[in-house]
């Protein structure tokens, strides 16, 4: 071959750390080791015995590549002969388990390459798959005698997973959905978590619950240092509320619904940036049967044996059948309902709701459960029982 082909991965340098060697002054070397460390240019002045360094060292190996990072490589083709070669075409492809990508900056051939000259190129690719990757570099050229030459080189490397992401959903009675995202650093170096956000689907608005207000300023619940050490896990919490146009349908949505996707951005070592986006997160909407009863308003604390008001929302979760409902209020040992039991609520059309104001009182102090509501559909003669709807703290008037 007339040409020599070289490939080198471009990575940031690392901080050089010197291993301290010291001893006590009464030992045989005396203060010799300490003086040598103080004169070593790679140590930090005043902290020579600590494994800290101020010098940078070039990478000594290929290193690890993690999903979401940018793979950069330097490609050089050098004419090692004493002849001029023509029509040089350099092509770089990245082969993954699912696709083949062309990374060459230019697809045009170089007219000629003189002796001891080279063709340089730098390629970049944001890694979006884990597993085995093969960098395929091919060179074709024509000699002075008109002979066409061609050769290829293969460079194999593994792409590793940097983060372990787990999600949990919690459904609230007010149609809100709470998402807990557990993010674990499974690399061997610390990460600076630049951003962890939730991009909601078109049905929801999102509120991040990862900050606290201190003296009028918003501070992260994780403190001012947002570093995630190796194998450490951090929990992020988000609250999703249905948008106004979907709020009325929230009680009748069934099956799998799309919540949104997490967008995670981090930096490592000397500022290498990585980014991951999860696939669309889905949750199974809770089943409420034919009729759903939810609590809209209720006081936190009430007086003993004094009436208080609550507001209920009744939703017909059926998409086909109209209901004719009758409300019955059954007293318990601690909860006593005020009003007429067995009253008609009228017809409730499919996928529609009605709000109901009710009055009750408690005869027992402490945390009491609101129970004893019964809804009967006169069309099907079917009764739906609702107990443990909510809890209220009952105190004496003197304590309040």
N, C-alpha and C positions, 0 to 999 in steps of 0.2 A: 504494500500500500504506500501511496505517496503522502497520505494525510494521516495525522494522529488526532484522535478524538479524546477529549477530556470532559468530565462532568464533575461538578462540585456543588454540594448543597450550601446555600447561603443561610447562615444562622447568626444570631447575635453572639458576641463574645460573652464569656462568663467571668465572674470575679475570681481571681486567683487567691486561694487561701493557703497559707503556710502552716504546717504542723509545728506547733511550738515545742521546743525541747529545752527544758530548764532543770535546775537542781537547787538545793539549798546551798548557802554560802559555805557551810562547814564541810560540804562534800569535796572530793578531790578536785573537780574542775573549778570549784570556787564560783566566781562571777563571770567565767568565760562565756557560758552559753547565753547569759542575759545580755552581755555586750554584743555578741554576734547577732542576736535578734534585734537589738536596737539599731544596729547598722544595716540590717537587711532592708532593702528598699521596698519589699513586698508587704511589710508589716505596717500597722497603723501606729503612729507615734503616740506614746502614752498608754497603748493597749497592746503591747508586743506579745504578751502571753495569751491573748485571745485569738481565736481562729477567725480573724477579720483581715481583709485585704483591700488595698486601694488600686491594685493593678488588674488589668484585663488580660485574659488569655484566649487565644483562638480555639475554636472547637477542635477536639482531638478525635472525634468520631462522628458518625452520621447523626447520632442523637435520636430522640423520640419525636414522632409527629402525632399530634392529637387531632381528633375530629373537631372541625370548626376553625382550625388554624390555617394560615396561608403557607403553602409549600413553595419555596423559592429555590431556584437552581441556576448555576452559572454553567453555560455550555461553550466550549472552545474547540475549534477545528484549526489545527496548525499544519502548514505545509512543511514537512520535514525533509523534502527532497530538494534537488537543485534545478528542478524544472517547473515551469509555469503550468498550472492545471486550470481548466476552464469549466464553466457551467456547474459551479458547486451549489448543490441544494441540500440544506440541512433541515431535517424535520424531526420534531419531538412530539411524541404522543404519550398520553398517560392511560394505561389500561387498568380498569377496575373490574370488579366482578360483574358489573352490569352494563358498562359502557366504555367507549374509547374516545378520548378527548384530544384534540389537536391543540398543543400549547405553543406552537411556533409563533413568534411575533410577526414574521413575514413569510409568505409562500413563494416569493420571487427568488430566482437563482442568481448567484453572484457570477458576474461575467468571467473573472479570472482571479487567481490567487497566486501571488509571487512567492518564491522561496523565502522561508523564515517569516512569513506573514501568517496571520490567523484571522478567523471569523469568530466573533464573540456574540453571544446572545444570552439574555437573562429571561427566564420564564417564571411565571407566578400562577398559582392555582389555589383557590380556597377549597380545602378538603371537605367533602360532604358525605363520604362513605367510610365506614370502618372496614378493616380487613386488609388483604394483600393488594398492593398497588405496584404496577410495573411501569417504569419510565422507559419507553422504547425510543432510542435515538438512531436515526438513519441518515447516512450521507451518501450522496451520489455525485460523481464528477466525471470529467473527460480529460484524458491525458493528452500530451502533445501529439501523440501518434494517432489520436482519434479513438482510442479504446475507452469504452464506458465502464466505469468502476462503481461498485456499490457495496456497502457493508453496514451492519447494524450492531448496536450494543444494548444490553438490557440491564436495568438497575431495579432491583426489587426491594421494597420496604413495606413495613407494616404501619397501618394507621390505628392508633389506640383510642379508647373511649376515655375522655377526660373527666366527665361528670356522671354521677348516678342520680337520676331525677325520679322521685316518686310523688304521686299526687293522691290526695284524699278529698272527697266532697262531703259537705255537711249541709243538709237541707233545713232551712228555717221555716217556721209556720207562716211567715210574712212573705213567702215566695222568694226570699233572698237565698243565694247559694254561696257558701263559704268554701273557698279552695285553699287547702294547705299544700304547699310545695316543699318537699324535702330535697335539698340539693347537697350532694356529698362530693368532695374533691377526692378523686381516686387516682390522682397523679402523685408524683414523688416530690413536688415542689409547691410552695405556697402560691395562692392565686389572689389577685386583687379583683374583687367583684365590682366591676364598673356599673353594671345595670342588670337588674332582674325585674322584668315587668311582664304584665299579662295583657295581651292584646285580645279583647273580648270579641265574641261574635256579634253579628248585627242585632241580636235579641237583647243584649245586656249592656249596662254601664258598669264600669269597674271602679272600686275604691281600694287603694292599697292601704293595708293596716300594718305597715312595717316602720312607722315613725310615731314619735310621741312629741307633744308640744311642751316645750320647757322655756318658760320666760318669753313666750310669744314666738319662739323659734322652733322649727321642726327639726328633730334629731332622729337619727336612725336608732332603731331598737338594738342594733348590733354594736353601737358605739361608734367612735370616730375612726377606728381602725377597721376597715372593711376587708381584712385579709382572711382567707379561708385556708387553714393549714391542711397538709395532707391527711386524708381519711376523716377530716372533720365534716360535720353535717350542720347545715343551717336551714331553719324553717321560715318560709315566707307565707304570709296570709293575705288573702284577697276576698273582698265581698262583692258579689255580682248581683245587681238588681235589674229586673226586667224593665225595658224601656216602656214608655207610656202606651205606645201602640200595641205592646205585647202583654201589658200588665193584666188586662182583663182575661187574657187567654192563658195566663200562667197556671191557673188552677185546673185547666182541662187538658194541658199538654201531656201526652202520653208517649212512652217509648224513649228512644235515645235522642238526646238533644246535644248540640254542639255548644261548648262553653267558650272556647277560644284557644290560644296557644301562648306558651311562655317564650319570651325573648331574653336570652342570657348572654351577657358580654363580660369578658374577663381579660386580664392582662397577667403575664408571667415574666419571670426573669428580668430582662431589661426592657420591658414594654411590649413584648410580643402580644399581639391582640388575637383573641379567639371569640367566636360567636356561634351560638347554637340556638336554633328554633325548634321547639317540639312540634310534633304533628298536632292536629286539632284535637283538643281534649274533649272527651265525650262523657256524659253521665246518663244514667238511667233515671228518668223523671219518676218521682215517687207516685205510686198508685193510690188514689183516694176513693176508689169505688165509684158508685153512681153519684153520691152527694158528698161534697166537701164542706166542712164547717171549720173556719179559721177565725182567730181572734184578732180584731183590728186595734182596739184600744182597751186597756185595763190599767188601773192604778197599781203602783208598786206596793204601797202600804195603805191600809184602811183601818178605821176604828172598829173596835169590838161592838157588835150589835147595832151598827149604824149602816144604813143602806148606801150602796155605791153602784155606779153604773159601768157597764161594759158594752162594747160594740162588737157584734159578730158578723161575719160574712158567710153567706150560704151560696154555694156554687153548684149548679147542675152540670156535672161532668159528662153527662151523656150528650152525644152529638146528634141524636135522632129523636129522643123521647121527651115530651113535656111532662112535668111533674106537678101534682097538686098536693102541697105539703101542709101538714098540721104539726104545730109545735106543742110539746108537752114538757113541763118543768117538774122534775122530781127532786124533792128535798133529800139531803143526806144528813149525817150526824152533825155536821158542822156548817153546811151551806144551806141557806133557806132562800128560795126564790120569791120575789115580790111581783105580783101580777096574776093574770088569768092564764091557767094552764089549759091546753087543748084548743087554742085559738087557730083559726085558719090563716095561713100565710099567702094563700092564693096560688095561681099557676106560675111556675118557673120554667121558662122556655129553655131549650138545649143551649149549652155553653153560655148561659147568662147567670147573673149573680144578683143578690139583694142584700142590703145591710139591715141589721136588726139591733135595736137598742134594748138592753135588758137591765133589770135592777135586782140586786140580791144583797144579802147580809150574812155575816158569819157569827156564830154563837160560841166559837172556840178560838182562843188565841193561838198564835204560832203560824207556821207556813201551812196554809190550807189549799187543797186542790179544788178547783172549780169543776164540778161534775153534775150529772143528772139531766142533761138535755136529751130529748128524744124527738126525732123527725119521722113522721109517718107519711108515706106516699099513698094517698087514698086510691089511686088508680090500680096499683099492684098489691095494695094492702101489705106493704113492706115497711118495717120500722128500722131506723138507723139510730144506734145508741152512741152518744158522745160523752165519755168520761175522761177525767184528767186532761181537760182542755188547756188549762193554765194553772199557775200557782200564784197566790197572793199572800203577803205577810199581814197578819191581823194582830194589832196591838191595842192595849187599852187607851182610852182617851187621855189619861194622865201621862202615860209614857210618851205619846205623840206630842 
